[in-house]
Amino acid sequence: MKVLVLNGPNLNRLGKREPAIYGSQTLADLEGLCATTGKELGLEVDFRQTNHEGELLEWLHEAADNGYPVVLNAAAWTHTSVAVGDACAQLTAPLIEVHLSNVHKREAFRHHSYVSAHAVGVIAGLGAQGYVAALGFIAHR
């Protein structure tokens, strides 16, 4: 089964950007963890990151058209983008929303998500292990 693991803006800065909040792992480390986990679970993981909202929308449309499950860390767009929420509404396979930090312990604007209403589940605050949990859920569903 192919799974898209999609990441939004600034996640390319992992390991450099606020490590006290986001940890010291880099995006490459996270990609490697997802690839290894996917292989162990019998999943084909297609891991992507973008700083361009339109590109993320195209990837979500691709997932909708092909029935791919999605693990999505839309980062700041989670809290600001109706367009990302609308694209998530079109998905037919499971969507798991993931955040490295616990967004509910942070600024008030991060408490709202345009993604959550369309997700099977939300994982926040577990760091990179949140991605592992999301892939495990998809594999065993």
The first five atom37 places (N, CA, C, CB, O) and aatype in JSON, in Angstrom:
{
  "aatype": [12, 11, 19, 10, 19, 10, 2, 7, 14, 2, 10, 2, 1, 10, 7, 11, 1, 6, 14, 0, 9, 18, 7, 15, 5, 16, 10, 0, 3, 10, 6, 7, 10, 4, 0, 16, 16, 7, 11, 6, 10, 7, 10, 6, 19, 3, 13, 1, 5, 16, 2, 8, 6, 7, 6, 10, 10, 6, 17, 10, 8, 6, 0, 0, 3, 2, 7, 18, 14, 19, 19, 10, 2, 0, 0, 0, 17, 16, 8, 16, 15, 19, 0, 19, 7, 3, 0, 4, 0, 5, 10, 16, 0, 14, 10, 9, 6, 19, 8, 10, 15, 2, 19, 8, 11, 1, 6, 0, 13, 1, 8, 8, 15, 18, 19, 15, 0, 8, 0, 19, 7, 19, 9, 0, 7, 10, 7, 0, 5, 7, 18, 19, 0, 0, 10, 7, 13, 9, 0, 8, 1],
  "atom_mask": [
    [1, 1, 1, 1, 1],
    [1, 1, 1, 1, 1],
    [1, 1, 1, 1, 1],
    [1, 1, 1, 1, 1],
    [1, 1, 1, 1, 1],
    [1, 1, 1, 1, 1],
    [1, 1, 1, 1, 1],
    [1, 1, 1, 0, 1],
    [1, 1, 1, 1, 1],
    [1, 1, 1, 1, 1],
    [1, 1, 1, 1, 1],
    [1, 1, 1, 1, 1],
    [1, 1, 1, 1, 1],
    [1, 1, 1, 1, 1],
    [1, 1, 1, 0, 1],
    [1, 1, 1, 1, 1],
    [1, 1, 1, 1, 1],
    [1, 1, 1, 1, 1],
    [1, 1, 1, 1, 1],
    [1, 1, 1, 1, 1],
    [1, 1, 1, 1, 1],
    [1, 1, 1, 1, 1],
    [1, 1, 1, 0, 1],
    [1, 1, 1, 1, 1],
    [1, 1, 1, 1, 1],
    [1, 1, 1, 1, 1],
    [1, 1, 1, 1, 1],
    [1, 1, 1, 1, 1],
    [1, 1, 1, 1, 1],
    [1, 1, 1, 1, 1],
    [1, 1, 1, 1, 1],
    [1, 1, 1, 0, 1],
    [1, 1, 1, 1, 1],
    [1, 1, 1, 1, 1],
    [1, 1, 1, 1, 1],
    [1, 1, 1, 1, 1],
    [1, 1, 1, 1, 1],
    [1, 1, 1, 0, 1],
    [1, 1, 1, 1, 1],
    [1, 1, 1, 1, 1],
    [1, 1, 1, 1, 1],
    [1, 1, 1, 0, 1],
    [1, 1, 1, 1, 1],
    [1, 1, 1, 1, 1],
    [1, 1, 1, 1, 1],
    [1, 1, 1, 1, 1],
    [1, 1, 1, 1, 1],
    [1, 1, 1, 1, 1],
    [1, 1, 1, 1, 1],
    [1, 1, 1, 1, 1],
    [1, 1, 1, 1, 1],
    [1, 1, 1, 1, 1],
    [1, 1, 1, 1, 1],
    [1, 1, 1, 0, 1],
    [1, 1, 1, 1, 1],
    [1, 1, 1, 1, 1],
    [1, 1, 1, 1, 1],
    [1, 1, 1, 1, 1],
    [1, 1, 1, 1, 1],
    [1, 1, 1, 1, 1],
    [1, 1, 1, 1, 1],
    [1, 1, 1, 1, 1],
    [1, 1, 1, 1, 1],
    [1, 1, 1, 1, 1],
    [1, 1, 1, 1, 1],
    [1, 1, 1, 1, 1],
    [1, 1, 1, 0, 1],
    [1, 1, 1, 1, 1],
    [1, 1, 1, 1, 1],
    [1, 1, 1, 1, 1],
    [1, 1, 1, 1, 1],
    [1, 1, 1, 1, 1],
    [1, 1, 1, 1, 1],
    [1, 1, 1, 1, 1],
    [1, 1, 1, 1, 1],
    [1, 1, 1, 1, 1],
    [1, 1, 1, 1, 1],
    [1, 1, 1, 1, 1],
    [1, 1, 1, 1, 1],
    [1, 1, 1, 1, 1],
    [1, 1, 1, 1, 1],
    [1, 1, 1, 1, 1],
    [1, 1, 1, 1, 1],
    [1, 1, 1, 1, 1],
    [1, 1, 1, 0, 1],
    [1, 1, 1, 1, 1],
    [1, 1, 1, 1, 1],
    [1, 1, 1, 1, 1],
    [1, 1, 1, 1, 1],
    [1, 1, 1, 1, 1],
    [1, 1, 1, 1, 1],
    [1, 1, 1, 1, 1],
    [1, 1, 1, 1, 1],
    [1, 1, 1, 1, 1],
    [1, 1, 1, 1, 1],
    [1, 1, 1, 1, 1],
    [1, 1, 1, 1, 1],
    [1, 1, 1, 1, 1],
    [1, 1, 1, 1, 1],
    [1, 1, 1, 1, 1],
    [1, 1, 1, 1, 1],
    [1, 1, 1, 1, 1],
    [1, 1, 1, 1, 1],
    [1, 1, 1, 1, 1],
    [1, 1, 1, 1, 1],
    [1, 1, 1, 1, 1],
    [1, 1, 1, 1, 1],
    [1, 1, 1, 1, 1],
    [1, 1, 1, 1, 1],
    [1, 1, 1, 1, 1],
    [1, 1, 1, 1, 1],
    [1, 1, 1, 1, 1],
    [1, 1, 1, 1, 1],
    [1, 1, 1, 1, 1],
    [1, 1, 1, 1, 1],
    [1, 1, 1, 1, 1],
    [1, 1, 1, 1, 1],
    [1, 1, 1, 1, 1],
    [1, 1, 1, 1, 1],
    [1, 1, 1, 1, 1],
    [1, 1, 1, 0, 1],
    [1, 1, 1, 1, 1],
    [1, 1, 1, 1, 1],
    [1, 1, 1, 1, 1],
    [1, 1, 1, 0, 1],
    [1, 1, 1, 1, 1],
    [1, 1, 1, 0, 1],
    [1, 1, 1, 1, 1],
    [1, 1, 1, 1, 1],
    [1, 1, 1, 0, 1],
    [1, 1, 1, 1, 1],
    [1, 1, 1, 1, 1],
    [1, 1, 1, 1, 1],
    [1, 1, 1, 1, 1],
    [1, 1, 1, 1, 1],
    [1, 1, 1, 0, 1],
    [1, 1, 1, 1, 1],
    [1, 1, 1, 1, 1],
    [1, 1, 1, 1, 1],
    [1, 1, 1, 1, 1],
    [1, 1, 1, 1, 1]
  ],
  "atom_positions": [
    [[0.84, -1.17, 0.0], [0.0, 0.0, 0.0], [0.89, 1.24, 0.0], [-0.95, -0.01, 1.21], [1.84, 1.34, 0.77]],
    [[0.57, 2.18, -0.86], [1.3, 3.44, -0.92], [0.66, 4.43, 0.04], [1.33, 4.01, -2.36], [-0.56, 4.58, 0.08]],
    [[1.51, 5.12, 0.81], [1.09, 6.15, 1.76], [1.87, 7.41, 1.47], [1.29, 5.68, 3.24], [3.1, 7.38, 1.36]],
    [[1.17, 8.53, 1.36], [1.85, 9.82, 1.22], [2.06, 10.41, 2.61], [1.03, 10.8, 0.33], [1.12, 10.54, 3.39]],
    [[3.3, 10.75, 2.92], [3.63, 11.45, 4.16], [4.02, 12.86, 3.73], [4.81, 10.72, 4.97], [5.09, 13.09, 3.19]],
    [[3.1, 13.8, 4.0], [3.22, 15.15, 3.48], [3.51, 16.14, 4.6], [1.95, 15.56, 2.74], [2.9, 16.1, 5.66]],
    [[4.46, 17.02, 4.33], [4.92, 17.99, 5.32], [4.91, 19.39, 4.74], [6.33, 17.64, 5.81], [5.31, 19.61, 3.59]],
    [[4.45, 20.33, 5.53], [4.31, 21.71, 5.1], [5.49, 22.59, 5.42], [0.0, 0.0, 0.0], [6.61, 22.11, 5.59]],
    [[5.23, 23.89, 5.5], [6.28, 24.9, 5.55], [7.16, 24.82, 6.8], [5.67, 26.26, 5.47], [6.71, 24.48, 7.89]],
    [[8.41, 25.13, 6.58], [9.44, 25.24, 7.61], [9.92, 23.91, 8.16], [8.93, 26.06, 8.72], [10.87, 23.88, 8.94]],
    [[9.28, 22.81, 7.77], [9.75, 21.52, 8.28], [11.1, 21.13, 7.67], [8.71, 20.42, 7.99], [11.78, 20.26, 8.21]],
    [[11.48, 21.76, 6.57], [12.83, 21.57, 6.04], [13.88, 22.16, 6.97], [12.94, 22.21, 4.65], [15.08, 21.92, 6.78]],
    [[13.46, 22.92, 7.97], [14.37, 23.55, 8.93], [14.52, 22.73, 10.22], [13.87, 24.94, 9.26], [15.17, 23.17, 11.17]],
    [[13.91, 21.54, 10.24], [14.02, 20.7, 11.45], [15.49, 20.49, 11.8], [13.32, 19.33, 11.23], [16.35, 20.33, 10.93]],
    [[15.76, 20.5, 13.08], [17.12, 20.36, 13.58], [17.8, 21.7, 13.77], [0.0, 0.0, 0.0], [18.76, 21.81, 14.54]],
    [[17.32, 22.73, 13.08], [17.85, 24.09, 13.2], [16.83, 25.03, 13.83], [18.28, 24.61, 11.83], [17.2, 25.93, 14.59]],
    [[15.56, 24.81, 13.51], [14.5, 25.71, 13.95], [13.97, 25.28, 15.32], [13.35, 25.74, 12.92], [13.4, 24.2, 15.46]],
    [[14.17, 26.11, 16.31], [13.61, 25.91, 17.65], [13.68, 24.45, 18.12], [12.18, 26.37, 17.67], [12.65, 23.82, 18.33]],
    [[14.89, 23.9, 18.28], [15.01, 22.5, 18.69], [14.36, 22.2, 20.03], [16.45, 22.11, 18.74], [14.0, 21.05, 20.29]],
    [[14.19, 23.18, 20.89], [13.51, 22.94, 22.17], [12.04, 22.58, 21.95], [13.62, 24.17, 23.07], [11.44, 21.9, 22.78]],
    [[11.48, 23.02, 20.84], [10.08, 22.72, 20.52], [9.99, 21.53, 19.57], [9.39, 23.94, 19.9], [9.19, 20.62, 19.78]],
    [[10.81, 21.54, 18.52], [10.67, 20.57, 17.43], [11.68, 19.44, 17.46], [10.78, 21.27, 16.13], [11.6, 18.52, 16.64]],
    [[12.63, 19.48, 18.39], [13.62, 18.42, 18.49], [14.84, 18.67, 17.63], [0.0, 0.0, 0.0], [14.91, 19.66, 16.89]],
    [[15.79, 17.77, 17.73], [17.06, 17.94, 17.02], [17.14, 17.12, 15.74], [18.2, 17.57, 17.93], [18.1, 17.26, 14.97]],
    [[16.14, 16.26, 15.5], [16.15, 15.47, 14.27], [15.94, 16.38, 13.06], [15.06, 14.37, 14.31], [15.2, 17.36, 13.12]],
    [[16.6, 16.03, 11.97], [16.44, 16.78, 10.73], [15.3, 16.16, 9.91], [17.76, 16.78, 9.91], [14.79, 15.09, 10.24]],
    [[14.92, 16.85, 8.86], [13.9, 16.3, 7.96], [14.39, 15.0, 7.34], [13.53, 17.32, 6.86], [13.61, 14.07, 7.17]],
    [[15.68, 14.93, 7.01], [16.25, 13.69, 6.46], [16.15, 12.55, 7.48], [17.73, 13.92, 6.05], [15.86, 11.41, 7.11]],
    [[16.38, 12.86, 8.76], [16.23, 11.84, 9.81], [14.78, 11.35, 9.85], [16.65, 12.41, 11.19], [14.53, 10.14, 9.95]],
    [[13.85, 12.28, 9.78], [12.43, 11.93, 9.83], [12.04, 11.1, 8.61], [11.57, 13.19, 9.91], [11.28, 10.13, 8.73]],
    [[12.54, 11.48, 7.46], [12.27, 10.71, 6.25], [12.8, 9.29, 6.36], [12.89, 11.41, 5.02], [12.13, 8.33, 5.98]],
    [[14.02, 9.15, 6.89], [14.6, 7.82, 7.08], [13.79, 6.97, 8.05], [0.0, 0.0, 0.0], [13.59, 5.78, 7.82]],
    [[13.33, 7.59, 9.14], [12.5, 6.88, 10.11], [11.2, 6.4, 9.46], [12.2, 7.77, 11.31], [10.78, 5.27, 9.68]],
    [[10.58, 7.26, 8.66], [9.33, 6.87, 7.99], [9.58, 5.77, 6.96], [8.69, 8.1, 7.31], [8.77, 4.85, 6.84]],
    [[10.67, 5.85, 6.24], [10.99, 4.81, 5.25], [11.22, 3.46, 5.93], [12.23, 5.21, 4.42], [10.69, 2.44, 5.48]],
    [[12.0, 3.46, 7.0], [12.27, 2.22, 7.74], [10.99, 1.65, 8.34], [13.31, 2.47, 8.86], [10.73, 0.45, 8.23]],
    [[10.2, 2.52, 8.95], [8.94, 2.08, 9.56], [8.01, 1.52, 8.49], [8.26, 3.25, 10.3], [7.4, 0.47, 8.67]],
    [[7.9, 2.25, 7.38], [7.05, 1.78, 6.29], [7.46, 0.41, 5.78], [0.0, 0.0, 0.0], [6.61, -0.45, 5.56]],
    [[8.76, 0.21, 5.6], [9.26, -1.08, 5.12], [8.9, -2.19, 6.09], [10.78, -1.02, 4.91], [8.47, -3.27, 5.68]],
    [[9.09, -1.93, 7.4], [8.75, -2.92, 8.43], [7.26, -3.26, 8.42], [9.15, -2.4, 9.81], [6.87, -4.38, 8.74]],
    [[6.43, -2.28, 8.04], [4.98, -2.47, 8.07], [4.4, -2.89, 6.71], [4.31, -1.19, 8.51], [3.19, -3.09, 6.58]],
    [[5.26, -3.02, 5.7], [4.79, -3.4, 4.38], [4.15, -2.26, 3.62], [0.0, 0.0, 0.0], [3.3, -2.49, 2.76]],
    [[4.54, -1.03, 3.93], [4.0, 0.15, 3.27], [5.04, 0.77, 2.34], [3.53, 1.19, 4.3], [6.24, 0.75, 2.63]],
    [[4.57, 1.31, 1.23], [5.43, 2.13, 0.37], [5.23, 3.57, 0.78], [5.09, 1.91, -1.17], [4.18, 4.16, 0.51]],
    [[6.22, 4.15, 1.43], [6.12, 5.52, 1.95], [6.7, 6.49, 0.94], [6.84, 5.64, 3.31], [7.86, 6.38, 0.54]],
    [[5.88, 7.44, 0.54], [6.3, 8.53, -0.34], [6.33, 9.79, 0.51], [5.34, 8.69, -1.6], [5.28, 10.38, 0.79]],
    [[7.51, 10.21, 0.93], [7.73, 11.29, 1.89], [8.04, 12.58, 1.13], [8.88, 10.94, 2.87], [8.93, 12.61, 0.29]],
    [[7.3, 13.64, 1.43], [7.47, 14.91, 0.72], [7.36, 16.09, 1.69], [6.43, 15.05, -0.41], [6.68, 16.01, 2.71]],
    [[8.04, 17.18, 1.34], [7.95, 18.43, 2.1], [7.93, 19.58, 1.11], [9.14, 18.58, 3.1], [8.61, 19.55, 0.09]],
    [[7.13, 20.62, 1.43], [7.08, 21.81, 0.58], [6.86, 23.06, 1.42], [5.97, 21.67, -0.46], [6.25, 23.02, 2.49]],
    [[7.38, 24.14, 0.92], [7.11, 25.47, 1.48], [6.12, 26.23, 0.61], [8.41, 26.27, 1.63], [5.92, 27.43, 0.8]],
    [[5.49, 25.54, -0.35], [4.57, 26.17, -1.3], [3.19, 25.53, -1.17], [5.11, 26.04, -2.77], [3.01, 24.35, -1.48]],
    [[2.23, 26.3, -0.73], [0.9, 25.77, -0.43], [0.26, 25.1, -1.63], [0.0, 26.89, 0.06], [-0.36, 24.04, -1.49]],
    [[0.39, 25.69, -2.81], [-0.2, 25.09, -4.01], [0.35, 23.71, -4.29], [0.0, 0.0, 0.0], [-0.39, 22.83, -4.76]],
    [[1.61, 23.49, -4.02], [2.2, 22.17, -4.22], [1.57, 21.16, -3.27], [3.73, 22.22, -4.02], [1.27, 20.03, -3.67]],
    [[1.38, 21.55, -2.01], [0.73, 20.65, -1.06], [-0.69, 20.32, -1.52], [0.7, 21.28, 0.35], [-1.13, 19.17, -1.4]],
    [[-1.41, 21.3, -2.03], [-2.76, 21.06, -2.54], [-2.74, 20.04, -3.67], [-3.4, 22.37, -3.02], [-3.58, 19.15, -3.72]],
    [[-1.79, 20.17, -4.58], [-1.68, 19.21, -5.69], [-1.42, 17.8, -5.17], [-0.56, 19.62, -6.66], [-1.97, 16.84, -5.7]],
    [[-0.58, 17.68, -4.15], [-0.3, 16.36, -3.58], [-1.54, 15.77, -2.92], [0.84, 16.46, -2.56], [-1.8, 14.57, -3.03]],
    [[-2.32, 16.61, -2.23], [-3.56, 16.13, -1.63], [-4.56, 15.71, -2.7], [-4.18, 17.21, -0.73], [-5.29, 14.72, -2.52]],
    [[-4.61, 16.44, -3.81], [-5.48, 16.05, -4.93], [-5.03, 14.71, -5.5], [-5.48, 17.13, -6.04], [-5.86, 13.86, -5.84]],
    [[-3.72, 14.51, -5.62], [-3.17, 13.24, -6.1], [-3.61, 12.09, -5.19], [-1.63, 13.3, -6.17], [-4.01, 11.03, -5.66]],
    [[-3.54, 12.32, -3.88], [-3.96, 11.29, -2.93], [-5.46, 11.01, -3.07], [-3.65, 11.73, -1.49], [-5.87, 9.85, -3.02]],
    [[-6.26, 12.05, -3.25], [-7.7, 11.87, -3.42], [-8.0, 11.08, -4.69], [-8.41, 13.23, -3.46], [-8.82, 10.16, -4.68]],
    [[-7.33, 11.43, -5.77], [-7.58, 10.76, -7.06], [-7.15, 9.31, -7.07], [-6.87, 11.5, -8.17], [-7.73, 8.49, -7.78]],
    [[-6.14, 8.97, -6.27], [-5.59, 7.62, -6.27], [-5.97, 6.79, -5.04], [-4.1, 7.68, -6.36], [-5.6, 5.63, -4.94]],
    [[-6.72, 7.38, -4.13], [-7.13, 6.65, -2.93], [-6.0, 6.34, -1.98], [0.0, 0.0, 0.0], [-6.05, 5.34, -1.26]],
    [[-4.96, 7.2, -1.96], [-3.84, 6.98, -1.06], [-4.15, 7.47, 0.35], [-2.58, 7.67, -1.59], [-4.72, 8.56, 0.49]],
    [[-3.8, 6.72, 1.38], [-3.84, 7.25, 2.74], [-2.78, 8.35, 2.87], [-3.6, 6.12, 3.79], [-1.77, 8.35, 2.16]],
    [[-3.02, 9.27, 3.79], [-2.12, 10.4, 3.97], [-1.81, 10.59, 5.45], [-2.73, 11.69, 3.38], [-2.7, 10.58, 6.3]],
    [[-0.53, 10.78, 5.74], [-0.06, 11.29, 7.02], [0.34, 12.72, 6.73], [1.15, 10.43, 7.64], [1.24, 12.97, 5.93]],
    [[-0.33, 13.67, 7.39], [-0.15, 15.08, 7.04], [0.27, 15.91, 8.24], [-1.43, 15.65, 6.47], [-0.42, 15.97, 9.26]],
    [[1.43, 16.55, 8.11], [1.83, 17.62, 9.01], [1.81, 18.88, 8.17], [3.26, 17.35, 9.66], [2.82, 19.24, 7.55]],
    [[0.67, 19.55, 8.15], [0.53, 20.76, 7.34], [1.19, 21.97, 8.0], [-0.95, 21.06, 7.09], [1.16, 23.06, 7.44]],
    [[1.77, 21.78, 9.17], [2.48, 22.83, 9.89], [1.57, 24.06, 10.03], [3.81, 23.22, 9.16], [0.4, 23.9, 10.37]],
    [[2.07, 25.24, 9.78], [1.29, 26.47, 9.99], [0.01, 26.5, 9.16], [2.13, 27.68, 9.66], [-0.98, 27.1, 9.57]],
    [[0.01, 25.84, 8.0], [-1.21, 25.84, 7.18], [-2.36, 25.11, 7.87], [-0.94, 25.18, 5.82], [-3.52, 25.35, 7.54]],
    [[-2.05, 24.24, 8.81], [-3.09, 23.58, 9.6], [-4.04, 24.61, 10.19], [-2.46, 22.72, 10.71], [-5.26, 24.41, 10.22]],
    [[-3.49, 25.71, 10.66], [-4.22, 26.69, 11.43], [-4.72, 27.86, 10.59], [-3.35, 27.21, 12.53], [-5.5, 28.68, 11.08]],
    [[-4.28, 27.95, 9.33], [-4.58, 29.14, 8.54], [-5.24, 28.87, 7.2], [-3.34, 29.9, 8.31], [-5.82, 29.79, 6.63]],
    [[-5.17, 27.66, 6.68], [-5.55, 27.44, 5.29], [-6.87, 26.69, 5.12], [-4.47, 26.68, 4.6], [-6.96, 25.48, 5.35]],
    [[-7.89, 27.43, 4.71], [-9.15, 26.81, 4.34], [-8.93, 25.92, 3.12], [-10.24, 27.89, 4.05], [-9.55, 24.87, 3.0]],
    [[-8.05, 26.33, 2.22], [-7.76, 25.55, 1.01], [-7.21, 24.17, 1.35], [-6.77, 26.3, 0.11], [-7.6, 23.18, 0.74]],
    [[-6.32, 24.09, 2.31], [-5.79, 22.79, 2.73], [-6.91, 21.96, 3.34], [-4.62, 22.97, 3.75], [-7.01, 20.76, 3.07]],
    [[-7.74, 22.57, 4.16], [-8.89, 21.85, 4.72], [-9.81, 21.33, 3.64], [0.0, 0.0, 0.0], [-10.27, 20.19, 3.72]],
    [[-10.09, 22.15, 2.62], [-10.96, 21.73, 1.52], [-10.35, 20.57, 0.75], [-11.22, 22.9, 0.58], [-11.07, 19.66, 0.33]],
    [[-9.03, 20.59, 0.54], [-8.36, 19.49, -0.16], [-8.42, 18.21, 0.69], [-6.89, 19.85, -0.48], [-8.59, 17.12, 0.15]],
    [[-8.29, 18.34, 1.99], [-8.39, 17.18, 2.88], [-9.79, 16.57, 2.85], [-8.02, 17.58, 4.32], [-9.94, 15.36, 3.0]],
    [[-10.79, 17.4, 2.67], [-12.17, 16.92, 2.62], [-12.41, 15.99, 1.44], [-13.14, 18.09, 2.56], [-13.37, 15.21, 1.44]],
    [[-11.57, 16.06, 0.42], [-11.73, 15.25, -0.78], [-11.1, 13.87, -0.66], [-11.13, 15.97, -1.96], [-11.31, 13.02, -1.53]],
    [[-10.33, 13.63, 0.39], [-9.64, 12.36, 0.54], [-10.65, 11.25, 0.84], [-8.59, 12.44, 1.66], [-11.62, 11.44, 1.57]],
    [[-10.38, 10.08, 0.26], [-11.27, 8.93, 0.48], [-10.61, 7.87, 1.36], [-11.67, 8.32, -0.85], [-11.31, 7.06, 1.98]],
    [[-9.31, 7.86, 1.43], [-8.56, 6.94, 2.3], [-8.25, 7.66, 3.61], [-7.24, 6.43, 1.6], [-8.41, 8.88, 3.7]],
    [[-7.81, 6.93, 4.63], [-7.56, 7.57, 5.92], [-6.54, 8.7, 5.86], [-7.1, 6.53, 6.91], [-5.52, 8.61, 5.16]],
    [[-6.83, 9.73, 6.6], [-5.94, 10.88, 6.81], [-5.62, 10.93, 8.3], [-6.59, 12.22, 6.32], [-6.52, 10.94, 9.14]],
    [[-4.33, 10.98, 8.62], [-3.88, 11.16, 9.99], [-3.14, 12.49, 10.06], [-2.96, 9.97, 10.47], [-2.17, 12.71, 9.33]],
    [[-3.61, 13.38, 10.92], [-2.97, 14.67, 11.14], [-1.89, 14.5, 12.2], [-4.0, 15.77, 11.56], [-2.16, 13.95, 13.27]],
    [[-0.68, 14.97, 11.92], [0.44, 14.81, 12.84], [1.1, 16.16, 13.1], [1.47, 13.81, 12.27], [1.26, 16.97, 12.19]],
    [[1.47, 16.37, 14.35], [2.26, 17.55, 14.74], [3.37, 17.08, 15.66], [1.36, 18.64, 15.45], [3.14, 16.29, 16.57]],
    [[4.57, 17.56, 15.43], [5.7, 17.19, 16.28], [5.52, 17.7, 17.7], [7.0, 17.74, 15.7], [5.79, 16.98, 18.67]],
    [[5.05, 18.94, 17.83], [4.84, 19.53, 19.16], [3.38, 19.37, 19.56], [5.25, 21.02, 19.17], [2.52, 19.08, 18.73]],
    [[3.12, 19.55, 20.84], [1.74, 19.55, 21.32], [1.17, 20.94, 21.08], [1.64, 19.14, 22.84], [1.39, 21.86, 21.88]],
    [[0.44, 21.09, 19.99], [-0.07, 22.4, 19.6], [-1.03, 22.98, 20.64], [-0.78, 22.3, 18.25], [-1.23, 24.19, 20.68]],
    [[-1.61, 22.15, 21.47], [-2.57, 22.61, 22.48], [-1.89, 23.22, 23.7], [-3.46, 21.48, 22.91], [-2.55, 23.82, 24.55]],
    [[-0.58, 23.06, 23.79], [0.19, 23.68, 24.87], [0.9, 24.95, 24.38], [1.22, 22.69, 25.44], [1.71, 25.54, 25.09]],
    [[0.57, 25.35, 23.15], [1.26, 26.48, 22.54], [0.31, 27.66, 22.36], [1.86, 26.08, 21.19], [-0.72, 27.73, 23.03]],
    [[0.64, 28.58, 21.49], [-0.16, 29.78, 21.28], [-1.6, 29.41, 20.89], [0.48, 30.67, 20.2], [-1.84, 28.39, 20.26]],
    [[-2.53, 30.27, 21.27], [-3.96, 30.0, 21.06], [-4.29, 29.78, 19.59], [-4.78, 31.15, 21.6], [-5.16, 28.96, 19.28]],
    [[-3.64, 30.5, 18.67], [-3.98, 30.34, 17.25], [-3.66, 28.94, 16.75], [-3.23, 31.37, 16.42], [-4.22, 28.51, 15.74]],
    [[-2.78, 28.22, 17.43], [-2.44, 26.86, 17.02], [-3.47, 25.83, 17.5], [-1.05, 26.49, 17.55], [-3.37, 24.65, 17.14]],
    [[-4.42, 26.23, 18.29], [-5.42, 25.29, 18.82], [-6.49, 24.95, 17.79], [-6.07, 25.88, 20.07], [-7.18, 23.95, 17.94]],
    [[-6.63, 25.76, 16.75], [-7.62, 25.49, 15.7], [-6.94, 24.8, 14.52], [-8.31, 26.82, 15.24], [-5.83, 25.15, 14.14]],
    [[-7.63, 23.82, 13.95], [-7.12, 23.1, 12.78], [-8.2, 23.01, 11.71], [-6.64, 21.69, 13.17], [-9.34, 22.62, 11.99]],
    [[-7.83, 23.37, 10.49], [-8.71, 23.17, 9.33], [-8.61, 21.73, 8.81], [-8.35, 24.16, 8.21], [-9.39, 21.34, 7.94]],
    [[-7.69, 20.95, 9.33], [-7.45, 19.58, 8.9], [-8.23, 18.58, 9.74], [-5.96, 19.26, 8.95], [-8.75, 17.59, 9.22]],
    [[-8.31, 18.82, 11.04], [-8.84, 17.82, 11.99], [-10.22, 17.29, 11.64], [-8.89, 18.42, 13.35], [-10.49, 16.11, 11.84]],
    [[-11.09, 18.12, 11.13], [-12.46, 17.68, 10.81], [-12.48, 16.59, 9.75], [-13.29, 18.86, 10.35], [-13.48, 15.88, 9.62]],
    [[-11.41, 16.45, 9.0], [-11.35, 15.48, 7.91], [-10.44, 14.29, 8.23], [-10.88, 16.16, 6.64], [-10.31, 13.38, 7.42]],
    [[-9.82, 14.32, 9.41], [-8.85, 13.29, 9.79], [-9.51, 12.18, 10.59], [-7.7, 13.91, 10.59], [-10.44, 12.42, 11.37]],
    [[-9.02, 10.96, 10.4], [-9.44, 9.84, 11.23], [-8.92, 10.05, 12.65], [-8.92, 8.49, 10.65], [-9.59, 9.7, 13.63]],
    [[-7.72, 10.62, 12.76], [-7.12, 10.86, 14.06], [-6.09, 11.96, 13.99], [0.0, 0.0, 0.0], [-5.63, 12.33, 12.92]],
    [[-5.74, 12.48, 15.16], [-4.76, 13.55, 15.3], [-3.73, 13.11, 16.33], [-5.44, 14.9, 15.72], [-4.08, 12.66, 17.42]],
    [[-2.46, 13.24, 15.97], [-1.36, 12.9, 16.87], [-0.53, 14.16, 17.05], [-0.49, 11.71, 16.32], [-0.01, 14.71, 16.08]],
    [[-0.39, 14.61, 18.29], [0.37, 15.84, 18.55], [1.24, 15.65, 19.78], [-0.58, 17.05, 18.75], [0.82, 15.07, 20.78]],
    [[2.46, 16.15, 19.68], [3.33, 16.19, 20.84], [4.23, 14.99, 21.04], [0.0, 0.0, 0.0], [4.97, 14.93, 22.03]],
    [[4.2, 14.03, 20.12], [5.05, 12.84, 20.27], [6.33, 12.92, 19.46], [4.28, 11.61, 19.86], [7.06, 11.94, 19.36]],
    [[6.6, 14.08, 18.88], [7.79, 14.22, 18.05], [7.72, 13.29, 16.86], [0.0, 0.0, 0.0], [6.64, 13.02, 16.34]],
    [[8.86, 12.78, 16.44], [8.93, 11.9, 15.28], [8.14, 10.61, 15.49], [10.39, 11.56, 14.96], [7.68, 10.0, 14.52]],
    [[7.98, 10.19, 16.74], [7.22, 8.96, 17.01], [5.76, 9.09, 16.61], [7.32, 8.61, 18.49], [5.08, 8.08, 16.43]],
    [[5.26, 10.31, 16.47], [3.91, 10.51, 15.98], [3.73, 9.99, 14.56], [0.0, 0.0, 0.0], [2.68, 9.45, 14.22]],
    [[4.76, 10.14, 13.73], [4.72, 9.61, 12.37], [4.71, 8.08, 12.39], [5.92, 10.13, 11.56], [4.0, 7.45, 11.61]],
    [[5.51, 7.5, 13.29], [5.55, 6.04, 13.43], [4.18, 5.53, 13.83], [6.62, 5.62, 14.48], [3.7, 4.53, 13.27]],
    [[3.54, 6.19, 14.78], [2.2, 5.78, 15.22], [1.19, 5.9, 14.09], [1.75, 6.63, 16.42], [0.34, 5.02, 13.91]],
    [[1.28, 6.97, 13.32], [0.35, 7.18, 12.21], [0.52, 6.09, 11.16], [0.56, 8.56, 11.57], [-0.48, 5.55, 10.67]],
    [[1.74, 5.76, 10.8], [1.99, 4.7, 9.81], [1.52, 3.35, 10.35], [3.48, 4.64, 9.44], [0.97, 2.55, 9.6]],
    [[1.74, 3.1, 11.63], [1.26, 1.86, 12.23], [-0.25, 1.74, 12.16], [0.0, 0.0, 0.0], [-0.78, 0.67, 11.85]],
    [[-0.94, 2.83, 12.44], [-2.4, 2.82, 12.35], [-2.86, 2.5, 10.94], [-2.97, 4.17, 12.79], [-3.74, 1.66, 10.74]],
    [[-2.25, 3.15, 9.96], [-2.65, 2.92, 8.56], [-2.38, 1.47, 8.16], [-1.89, 3.88, 7.61], [-3.21, 0.85, 7.5]],
    [[-1.25, 0.94, 8.55], [-0.89, -0.44, 8.17], [-1.84, -1.46, 8.78], [0.53, -0.75, 8.6], [-2.11, -2.49, 8.16]],
    [[-2.35, -1.19, 9.96], [-3.18, -2.16, 10.66], [-4.68, -1.9, 10.52], [-2.81, -2.18, 12.11], [-5.49, -2.62, 11.09]],
    [[-5.02, -0.88, 9.78], [-6.44, -0.56, 9.61], [-7.1, -1.47, 8.62], [-6.62, 0.88, 9.17], [-8.29, -1.35, 8.36]]
  ]
}
